[in-house]
Amino acid sequence: MHDRRLGPYFPMEFRWIGLLLIAVSLFFLVQNVFVWPPLILLLGIFLKWAINGTQIDFENRQIREYVGVWGVKFGSWKSLPNLEKITITKNNYSQVLGSRGTTSQFKTHMYRGILRGTGDYRVPFVAHTNESKVLETARMVADRLELRILDCTVRSPTWIT
């Protein structure tokens, strides 16, 4: 079984709102208001700690994309279709932060391993800023599913054996 967390489900702004909701609900619980705070607390926990990921069951040839909170994962299992290859892609991200008179730009790369099947079928199964970790995971999955790996992080895509 391959289980890989791909990252937070919500963007950073929503996670901050989740933290705020947790604080507000705890404040109301201390004030002995018990009607809405538990629901607000659950919503805050979900916003703050929800993740998305992919699980692959090699023995039963099934896959699921899930949303999870604290180890509880929600998502339905589907049988793996005919897969053709695994592609490794590189996405560039840039963020500019500015204030009066000064700006800072942060650049980062995110490498992704994607299962590709017939037609438009594609499921990301690993994402990381370290290319070697993505390649290591892609090789393990490729060996288990008997697939080839296409490295699309370079200008001319090449097959990895």
N, C-alpha and C positions, 0 to 999 in steps of 0.2 A: 504494500500500500504506500503510495506516494501522497503526502499531504504537505502542501506548501502555501503559506500565507503570502498573498500578493501585496498587501498593504492596507491602510485604513480605508474603510468604506466611504466615509464622509470627508470632505475637505477640511482644512484646519479651522476655518471660521465656525463650522458646525460643531467641531470638537470643543472649541472654546465655549460655545453656547451650552453644550452638554455639561461642561464643568460648572458653568454658572447655574444651570438648573439643579445640579447636585447640591451646590451650596445653598441655594434658595430652599430646596426641600428639607435639607438638614436644619436650617434656621426655623422653618415652620414646625418641624417635628419637636424641636427643643421648646417651642412655644405651645406645645400640646394641641396642635391642630393636626388631626389624623385623617382627614377626609381626602384631600388632594395630594399631599406631599409624597405618599408612596408611589402614585402614578407618575408624578413629576420626577421622582428619583429614578424610576425605571427608564423613563424617556431619556434622562440625562446620562445614565449608564450606557444606554444603547448608542446615543450620539457620540459619547466620548470614546468607547472601547470597541465599537463594531469594526470588524475586519472582513475583507473578502479574500477568498482563496480558492484553490483547486485541489481536489482529491482524485487520484487515479487508482482504481483497484485492478491490478495487473492480472490476477487469477480469474476474475469474472469478466474482465474486459469492460469495465464500467468507469464512468467519469462523472463528477459533479462539480459545479461551481457553487460555492456556498458563501453565506454571510454568517459570521459567527461572533458571539459575545461570550467571553470568559470560558471558552471550551465547548460551548453549545453551538452546534452548526446547523444551519437551516439551508436546505437545497435538495433537489431531487436527483436521484441517480439516473443516468442515461447510459445506454450501451454505446461503446466506442464505435464510430462508423469506420469505414475503410480509410485508414490514414496513409498519406503519401510521404510526409517528411516532417522534420522539425526545423523551424527557422529561428535563427538568433538575430534579433534586431537591436538597434541602438537608437534611443530617442534622446535628443538634447533638450534640456530644460533651462530656462533662464528666468531670473527674478530680479527686478530692479526695485531697490528701496531708496527713497529719497526724503530729504528734509530740506530746510532752508540752506541753500548754497552748496549742498553736497549730495551726491548720490553714490550708491554702491550697487554693483551688479554681481550676482552669484550665478555661476553656471555649473550644471551637473549633468551627468549622463546616466540614463537608466537602460540597462540591458534586459531584454525579455526573451524567454523561450516560448515559442508558440507551436502547438500541434496543428498541423495543416492536413485537411482531408480533401475528399473530392468536392468539387463545387466551391462554395464560399465558406466551408466549415473551418473555423479556427478558434482555438481555445488557448489563452495564455496559461502556462502552468508554472512559470517561475519568473520572478522579476527581482533584480538586484543592481546595485551600483558597481559591483565588482564582477567584471566579465568572466574571470576564471571560475567563480562560484556558479554562474549561470551555465557555463560550458560543462562543468562537472556534473551538474544536475541533468543537463540535456543529454550527456553521454549515458548516464545511468538509465534514463527513460528510454533513450534510443535502443540501448541493449535489450531492455525488457520487452519493448514493443517491436523490435527488429525494424527500425527506421533509420534513414540517413539524416544527417544534419547539414543544413545549408546556412553558412555564415554570411549574413547580410550586413554585417557591421563594417565591412570594407567596401571600397568603391566598386570593385568587381566581385559579386558574390561567388564564394567558393564552397565546395563540398568538403566536409570534415569527416575523416574516417575514424 
